[in-house]
Amino acid sequence: MTASHIDATTLPQYGKQEEEAVLALMRSPSYDPITKLERKRKEFFGVTHATSYLICMSVITAMVFAPDLPPGSEANEFPSREPLTAGFPK
């Protein structure tokens, strides 16, 4: 953010640059800013994939399914807990 940190108790802490970015997006909606953000993240972290999410549940779902682990792997991660399939009929 470009706003001064001196009065950090006053919200919002957005400067002219942030306001202009929001207005530009409202006037011409697109996914370009998200694509640019993901590209910058990939470059910064040196990774091949970066995805932005808005909803926390989507993030958790992606984290669980992205590694493509075999069924029952969650039991290996949390040995003090029963597997997620415990108690369900087979």
C-alpha positions as CSV (number, residue, x, y, z in Angstrom):
1,M,0.0,0.0,0.0
2,T,1.2,3.5,-0.7
3,A,-0.6,5.3,2.2
4,S,1.5,6.6,5.1
5,H,1.8,4.4,8.1
6,I,1.9,7.3,10.5
7,D,-1.9,7.2,11.2
8,A,-2.3,3.4,11.1
9,T,-5.4,3.5,13.3
10,T,-7.5,5.3,10.6
11,L,-9.0,3.1,8.0
12,P,-8.9,2.6,5.1
13,Q,-5.2,2.7,4.6
14,Y,-5.3,3.1,0.8
15,G,-3.6,5.8,-1.2
16,K,-4.3,7.3,-4.5
17,Q,-2.5,4.5,-6.4
18,E,-4.8,1.8,-4.8
19,E,-7.9,3.9,-5.5
20,E,-6.9,4.3,-9.2
21,A,-6.3,0.6,-9.5
22,V,-9.7,-0.3,-8.2
23,L,-11.4,2.3,-10.4
24,A,-9.6,1.0,-13.5
25,L,-10.7,-2.6,-12.7
26,M,-14.3,-1.4,-12.2
27,R,-14.3,0.4,-15.5
28,S,-12.8,-2.5,-17.4
29,P,-13.3,-5.8,-15.4
30,S,-10.9,-8.6,-16.3
31,Y,-8.8,-11.2,-14.7
32,D,-5.6,-9.5,-15.8
33,P,-4.6,-8.2,-12.4
34,I,-5.0,-11.7,-10.9
35,T,-2.9,-13.2,-13.7
36,K,-0.2,-10.6,-13.1
37,L,-0.3,-11.3,-9.4
38,E,0.1,-15.0,-9.9
39,R,2.9,-14.5,-12.4
40,K,4.8,-12.3,-9.9
41,R,4.2,-14.9,-7.1
42,K,5.7,-17.6,-9.3
43,E,8.7,-15.5,-10.1
44,F,9.2,-14.4,-6.5
45,F,8.9,-17.9,-5.0
46,G,10.6,-19.7,-7.9
47,V,7.8,-22.1,-8.5
48,T,6.0,-23.3,-11.6
49,H,2.4,-22.8,-10.3
50,A,0.6,-20.1,-8.3
51,T,-3.2,-19.8,-7.9
52,S,-5.2,-17.1,-6.2
53,Y,-8.3,-17.9,-4.2
54,L,-11.0,-15.8,-2.6
55,I,-12.8,-18.4,-0.4
56,C,-10.9,-20.2,2.3
57,M,-12.7,-23.5,1.7
58,S,-11.4,-23.5,-1.9
59,V,-7.8,-23.1,-0.6
60,I,-8.2,-26.1,1.8
61,T,-9.8,-28.2,-0.9
62,A,-6.9,-27.4,-3.3
63,M,-4.3,-28.2,-0.6
64,V,-5.9,-31.6,0.1
65,F,-6.3,-32.7,-3.5
66,A,-3.3,-31.1,-5.3
67,P,-0.7,-33.6,-4.1
68,D,-2.9,-36.5,-5.5
69,L,-2.2,-38.6,-2.4
70,P,-3.6,-42.2,-2.1
71,P,-6.7,-42.8,0.1
72,G,-5.8,-43.0,3.8
73,S,-2.7,-40.7,3.5
74,E,-4.4,-38.3,5.9
75,A,-3.9,-40.9,8.7
76,N,-0.1,-40.7,8.2
77,E,-0.1,-36.9,8.7
78,F,-2.0,-37.0,12.0
79,P,-1.0,-40.2,13.8
80,S,-2.9,-39.2,17.0
81,R,-6.2,-39.0,15.2
82,E,-8.4,-41.6,13.5
83,P,-8.4,-41.6,9.7
84,L,-11.1,-39.4,8.1
85,T,-12.8,-42.6,7.0
86,A,-13.1,-44.0,10.5
87,G,-16.7,-44.7,11.5
88,F,-18.0,-44.8,7.9
89,P,-19.5,-48.0,6.5
90,K,-17.2,-49.8,4.1
